[in-house]
Amino acid sequence: MKKELVIRNVKSCCESVAEETTVSQDELNELPIAVIGAGPVGLAAAAHLVERGEKFLLLESGSQVGSNILQWGHVRLFSPWQYNIDKLAKKLLEQSGWIAPPAEQLPIGKELVELYLEPLSKLPEIKPHLLLNAKVVAISKKGLDKMKNAGRDQSSFILYVEHQGKTQRIEAKAVIDATGTWANPTPVNADNIWTSEERALNKQIYYGIPDVQGRHKKRYLGKKVAVIGGGHSAINTILELAQLDDQVEINWIMRKQKVEEAYGGEEKDALEARGELGSRIHQLVDSGRIKVYTPFIIQQLSQKEGGIELMGDYKGEPYTLSGIDEMIANTGSRPDFSFLREIRLSIDSATESVEALSPLIDPNLHSCGTVRPHGEEILRQPEKNFYIVGMKSYGRAPTFLMATGYEQVRSIVAYLSGDMESSKKVELELPETGVCSVNLIPKVISSSCCRS
């Protein structure tokens, strides 16, 4: 009898919680869809929501759209405009009299923002729903603990947003997280662990691609510089540094077994700008202008009177590289899940991507050109109507393409609007571009988010 009473009381409690948190379908439909992040993919989501007649709110933590892109605004993309613009966004812009940039021209990041993202954000259908300087610090289900099941799917989302010095609660029927990964760099330490020593050197370490020829020029003139990383960002950084003066000592540190692995396809790459990048760095290394350390596994950093010391394993032996004035870390980035603690997520343990997406994007198996198009069904989370899209959906994998993100949000918005048929028809037109990574794969596809 006591056992029955306990069970009845628990059931009653759960039913009470469900009654307090759930809303009618009509009430839920009146709520907006929240899109977090006003970069290319977030703004594309807004364009598709406009087309579908859905209420939405676009939240951007920066002071303007494309804030993260402007941090590498001086960097040229590998692919031309025709693959950098969402088709529906282009349609909306052209209806306002906008003229698209030359389709075959390669834009720099700043042009992507100024010539495309800003005009898109200023359309009368989007501008009133855009909130800048609005940082989402937490998301939860209204009135529900993460462990509660009853009424969960029928409950709205509550976003806690820091804006103008106050924390606002914003209610939404669905959430599309397009925050990317740029703001969360990977540490220099080869074990990928942040240490107090590395954090203490933050004024001498630049994470990302500095504007070496522009606003950061004085920082590197006449200095001994260490560039960490073996990807296109590191190559771009080194090429810029080499144009300063002969007094800049460039030290290139990678984990790759051979420097040749960093050159990519060179003349075999049908993305001409990317192939040229590999050829130029190849020539620079052969000229002796830069010192290459690979494989160099960095285990410890320390500040000495003569500069930064990098200690680790170089070609299988203990090694210390001393006297470094400045470091540039092009070591990749990772997603931030800290504000999603109260949301039920399915994240792959290795790539930190959306779990169902992981087998399609694993860089151990795929280049960015071999990732097949995917949409709402693959990106679906255990938390109903919550989605992670764009670069963040790929976690730590470097195989993301901007055009892929556009197709992701097209499919998701179709689903949220009740158009199941359209959400399942996932298609993506990309050019055949030769190689997409250091592995030479014939006739693979590549596009816009691979930056130079």
C-alpha positions in Angstrom: 0.0 0.0 0.0 2.8 2.4 0.9 4.6 1.6 -2.4 1.4 2.4 -4.4 1.1 5.7 -2.6 4.7 6.7 -3.4 4.2 5.8 -7.1 1.0 7.8 -7.2 2.6 10.8 -5.6 5.5 10.8 -8.0 3.2 10.5 -11.0 1.1 13.4 -9.6 4.2 15.5 -9.2 5.4 14.9 -12.8 1.9 15.7 -14.2 1.9 18.9 -12.2 5.3 20.0 -13.7 4.0 19.1 -17.2 0.9 21.2 -16.7 3.0 24.2 -15.6 5.5 24.1 -18.4 3.6 23.0 -21.5 1.7 25.3 -23.7 -0.9 24.7 -26.3 0.1 24.2 -29.9 -1.4 27.5 -30.9 0.6 29.3 -28.2 3.8 27.5 -29.2 3.3 28.5 -32.8 3.1 32.1 -31.9 6.6 32.1 -30.5 9.6 32.9 -32.7 12.4 30.6 -33.8 15.7 31.8 -32.3 18.8 31.8 -34.5 22.1 32.3 -32.7 24.9 33.8 -34.7 24.6 36.3 -37.5 27.3 34.9 -39.7 26.8 33.4 -43.2 24.8 30.4 -42.0 22.8 32.2 -39.4 21.8 34.9 -41.9 20.9 32.2 -44.4 18.6 30.7 -41.9 17.0 34.0 -41.4 16.4 34.4 -45.1 14.7 31.0 -45.3 12.6 31.8 -42.3 11.5 35.0 -44.1 10.6 33.0 -47.2 8.5 30.6 -45.1 6.7 33.3 -43.2 8.1 32.2 -39.8 8.6 34.5 -36.8 12.2 34.6 -35.8 14.8 36.4 -33.8 18.5 36.5 -34.9 20.9 37.0 -32.0 24.5 38.1 -32.5 27.1 38.5 -29.7 29.2 40.9 -31.8 28.6 44.5 -32.6 27.8 43.7 -36.2 27.0 40.8 -38.4 29.9 38.6 -39.4 31.9 39.7 -36.4 34.1 36.6 -36.4 34.8 36.8 -40.1 36.1 40.3 -39.7 38.8 38.9 -37.5 40.2 37.4 -40.6 38.8 40.0 -42.9 42.1 40.5 -44.8 42.2 36.8 -45.8 41.1 35.8 -49.3 38.7 32.8 -49.7 39.6 30.0 -52.1 36.3 29.9 -53.9 34.5 32.5 -55.9 31.4 34.5 -55.0 29.0 32.0 -56.8 29.6 29.4 -54.1 29.6 31.9 -51.1 26.1 33.2 -51.4 22.9 31.3 -50.3 20.5 31.1 -53.3 17.5 32.2 -51.4 19.4 35.1 -49.7 20.5 36.2 -53.2 16.9 36.1 -54.4 15.8 38.3 -51.5 18.7 40.7 -52.0 18.1 41.1 -55.8 14.4 41.9 -55.1 15.7 45.0 -53.2 17.9 46.1 -56.1 21.2 44.5 -54.8 23.7 43.6 -57.5 25.8 40.5 -56.8 29.6 40.7 -57.0 31.2 39.1 -60.0 30.5 35.4 -59.7 34.1 34.3 -60.5 35.8 36.8 -58.2 37.5 35.6 -55.0 36.5 37.8 -52.1 38.4 38.5 -48.9 36.6 38.1 -45.6 35.9 41.8 -45.2 34.2 41.8 -48.6 32.1 38.8 -47.7 30.7 40.9 -44.8 30.4 44.3 -46.5 29.1 43.2 -49.9 26.9 40.3 -48.8 26.2 39.9 -45.1 25.6 43.5 -44.2 23.1 44.2 -47.1 21.3 41.0 -46.2 21.0 41.9 -42.6 19.6 45.3 -43.5 16.7 44.0 -45.6 13.4 45.2 -44.0 12.4 41.5 -43.6 15.4 40.8 -41.4 16.7 44.0 -39.8 13.8 44.4 -37.2 14.5 40.8 -36.0 18.3 41.2 -35.6 19.7 41.9 -32.1 23.4 42.8 -31.9 25.6 42.7 -28.8 23.3 39.9 -27.6 25.3 37.0 -26.1 23.4 33.8 -25.3 24.8 32.5 -22.0 22.3 29.7 -21.4 19.4 27.8 -22.9 16.9 25.7 -21.1 13.4 24.2 -21.5 10.8 26.4 -19.8 10.5 25.4 -16.2 12.0 22.0 -16.7 15.1 20.4 -15.3 17.3 18.5 -17.9 16.2 15.2 -16.3 12.4 15.9 -16.6 10.6 14.0 -19.4 7.0 14.8 -18.9 5.7 17.5 -21.3 9.3 18.2 -22.6 8.5 18.1 -26.3 5.6 20.5 -25.8 7.6 23.0 -23.8 9.2 26.1 -25.2 12.9 27.1 -25.0 14.1 29.9 -22.7 17.2 31.7 -23.8 19.2 33.7 -21.3 20.7 36.6 -23.3 23.1 39.3 -22.0 22.2 42.6 -23.7 23.0 46.2 -22.6 24.2 45.1 -19.2 21.2 43.0 -18.4 20.2 39.4 -18.7 17.0 38.9 -20.7 14.8 35.8 -20.9 13.7 35.1 -24.4 11.1 32.4 -25.2 11.3 30.5 -28.5 9.6 27.5 -30.1 12.8 26.3 -31.7 16.5 27.1 -31.6 19.1 27.0 -34.4 22.7 27.3 -33.0 25.0 28.8 -35.7 27.6 30.2 -33.4 30.5 28.5 -35.1 33.9 27.7 -33.5 36.1 30.6 -34.4 36.0 32.2 -30.9 37.3 29.0 -29.3 40.8 28.3 -30.5 42.7 25.1 -29.7 45.8 25.6 -27.4 49.4 25.3 -28.7 50.1 22.4 -26.3 50.2 19.2 -28.4 48.0 17.5 -25.8 45.3 20.1 -26.5 45.2 21.1 -22.9 45.1 24.8 -21.7 47.8 25.4 -19.2 48.4 28.4 -16.9 51.8 29.0 -18.7 50.1 29.3 -22.0 47.4 31.6 -20.7 50.1 33.8 -19.1 51.6 34.3 -22.6 48.4 35.5 -24.1 49.8 38.9 -25.0 52.6 37.2 -27.1 50.4 34.5 -28.7 48.0 35.4 -31.5 45.3 32.8 -32.1 44.1 33.0 -35.7 45.4 34.8 -38.8 46.9 38.2 -37.9 46.8 41.1 -40.3 50.5 41.0 -40.8 50.5 43.5 -43.7 48.1 45.9 -41.9 47.2 46.6 -38.3 49.5 44.0 -36.8 52.6 44.8 -38.9 54.6 46.5 -36.2 54.0 43.6 -33.8 56.2 41.3 -36.0 58.8 43.5 -37.6 62.3 42.4 -36.7 61.0 39.6 -34.4 61.6 35.9 -34.1 58.2 34.4 -34.7 57.0 30.9 -34.3 54.0 29.8 -36.4 52.2 26.7 -35.1 50.1 24.6 -37.4 50.2 22.8 -40.7 47.1 24.0 -42.5 46.1 26.7 -44.9 45.9 29.3 -42.2 49.4 28.7 -41.1 50.7 28.8 -44.7 48.8 32.1 -45.3 50.4 33.6 -42.1 53.9 32.5 -43.1 53.6 33.9 -46.6 52.5 37.3 -45.2 55.3 37.3 -42.6 57.8 36.6 -45.4 56.8 39.8 -47.2 57.7 42.1 -44.2 61.5 42.2 -44.1 64.5 40.0 -43.9 64.8 40.7 -40.2 61.7 38.6 -39.4 62.8 35.1 -38.4 60.1 32.7 -39.2 60.0 29.3 -37.5 57.3 26.9 -38.7 56.3 24.2 -36.2 54.0 21.3 -37.2 53.1 17.8 -36.1 53.2 16.4 -39.7 55.8 13.8 -40.4 57.1 15.7 -43.5 56.7 19.3 -44.6 55.7 18.1 -48.0 52.4 17.0 -46.5 51.4 20.6 -46.0 51.8 21.6 -49.7 48.5 20.0 -50.8 47.8 19.5 -54.5 49.6 22.6 -55.8 49.1 22.7 -59.5 46.8 19.6 -59.4 44.3 21.6 -57.2 41.4 22.9 -59.4 40.8 25.6 -56.8 43.6 27.7 -58.3 44.0 30.0 -55.3 44.5 27.1 -52.9 46.9 25.3 -55.2 48.9 28.5 -55.6 49.2 28.8 -51.8 50.8 25.3 -51.6 53.2 26.1 -54.5 54.3 29.4 -52.9 55.0 27.9 -49.5 56.9 25.0 -51.2 59.1 27.6 -52.9 59.6 29.5 -49.7 60.7 26.4 -47.8 63.1 25.4 -50.6 64.7 28.9 -50.5 65.7 28.5 -46.9 63.8 31.7 -45.9 61.9 29.9 -43.1 63.1 27.3 -40.6 60.8 24.2 -40.5 60.5 22.0 -37.4 58.4 18.9 -38.1 57.3 16.8 -36.4 57.7 19.0 -33.3 55.4 17.9 -30.5 55.1 20.9 -28.1 54.8 19.8 -24.5 55.5 22.9 -22.5 55.8 26.7 -22.8 57.7 29.0 -20.6 58.7 32.7 -20.4 62.4 33.3 -20.1 64.4 36.6 -20.2 65.4 35.9 -23.8 61.9 35.2 -24.9 59.5 32.2 -25.0 60.8 28.7 -24.8 59.1 25.8 -26.6 59.9 22.5 -25.1 58.9 19.2 -26.5 59.8 16.3 -28.8 61.4 17.1 -32.2 61.9 14.2 -34.5 61.7 11.8 -31.6 64.2 13.6 -29.4 63.8 16.1 -26.5 64.2 19.7 -27.9 63.9 23.3 -26.8 63.4 26.2 -29.2 64.4 29.4 -27.4 64.2 33.1 -27.9 60.8 33.3 -29.5 59.4 36.9 -29.4 55.9 36.2 -30.8 53.8 33.1 -31.5 51.0 32.7 -34.0 48.7 29.7 -33.3 46.9 28.3 -36.3 45.9 25.1 -34.5 42.2 25.0 -35.2 39.2 25.6 -33.0 36.6 23.7 -31.1 32.9 24.1 -30.3 31.6 25.7 -27.1 28.8 23.7 -25.4 29.0 25.5 -22.1 25.8 27.4 -22.6 24.0 24.2 -23.6 24.3 22.4 -20.3 20.5 22.2 -19.9 19.9 21.0 -23.4 19.9 17.3 -24.3 22.5 16.8 -26.9 23.9 14.0 -29.0 27.5 14.8 -29.6 30.2 12.5 -31.0 32.9 11.9 -28.4 35.8 12.2 -30.9 34.9 14.9 -33.4 32.6 16.8 -31.0 30.3 17.1 -34.0 26.6 16.3 -34.2 26.8 12.6 -33.5 24.9 11.3 -36.6 27.1 13.5 -38.7 30.4 12.2 -37.5 30.8 9.3 -39.8 30.2 11.6 -42.8 32.8 14.2 -41.9 35.6 12.3 -40.0 38.8 13.9 -41.3 40.5 10.5 -41.0 38.2 9.3 -43.7 37.0 12.3 -45.6 38.2 15.5 -47.2 35.7 18.4 -47.3 34.9 17.4 -50.9 33.7 13.9 -50.0 31.2 14.9 -47.4 27.8 14.2 -48.8 24.9 16.8 -48.4 22.9 16.4 -45.3 19.9 18.1 -43.7 17.4 18.1 -40.8 17.2 14.4 -40.2 21.0 14.0 -39.7 21.2 17.2 -37.6 18.2 16.3 -35.3 19.0 16.4 -31.6 17.3 14.5 -28.7 15.9 17.9 -27.7 13.1 18.4 -30.2 13.4 21.5 -32.4 17.0 22.2 -31.3 19.7 22.2 -34.0 23.4 22.8 -34.2 24.4 24.0 -37.7 27.3 25.3 -39.7 30.9 24.9 -38.6 29.8 24.1 -35.0 27.9 21.1 -36.3 31.2 19.7 -37.5 32.8 20.1 -34.1 36.6 19.8 -34.5 36.5 18.5 -38.0 38.0 20.9 -40.6 35.9 19.6 -43.5 33.1 22.1 -43.4 31.9 24.1 -46.4 29.9 27.2 -46.3 27.5 26.0 -49.0 26.9 22.8 -46.9 25.7 25.1 -44.1 23.3 26.8 -46.4 21.7 23.5 -47.3 21.6 22.5 -43.6 19.4 25.5 -42.7 17.3 25.2 -45.8 16.3 21.7 -44.8 15.8 22.5 -41.1 13.6 25.6 -41.8 11.5 23.5 -44.2 11.0 20.9 -41.5 10.1 23.5 -38.8 7.6 25.0 -41.2 5.9 21.6 -41.7 7.2 21.0 -45.2 8.5 17.4 -44.6 8.9 16.6 -48.3 11.2 19.6 -48.9 13.3 19.0 -45.8 14.1 15.4 -47.0 15.2 16.5 -50.5 18.8 17.4 -49.6 20.8 18.5 -52.6 23.9 20.5 -53.1 25.6 21.8 -56.2 29.3 22.2 -55.9 32.1 22.4 -58.4 34.5 19.6 -59.2 37.7 21.0 -57.8 40.4 18.4 -57.7 41.7 18.0 -54.2 40.3 19.2 -50.9 43.1 18.1 -48.6 46.7 16.8 -48.8 45.4 13.5 -50.2 44.9 13.7 -54.0 41.4 12.5 -54.6 40.3 12.8 -58.2 37.1 14.7 -59.0 36.1 15.5 -55.5 34.1 18.6 -54.7 35.0 21.6 -52.6 33.7 25.1 -52.0 33.5 28.2 -50.0 34.5 27.8 -46.4 38.0 26.6 -47.0 39.9 29.8 -46.5 43.3 30.8 -47.7 
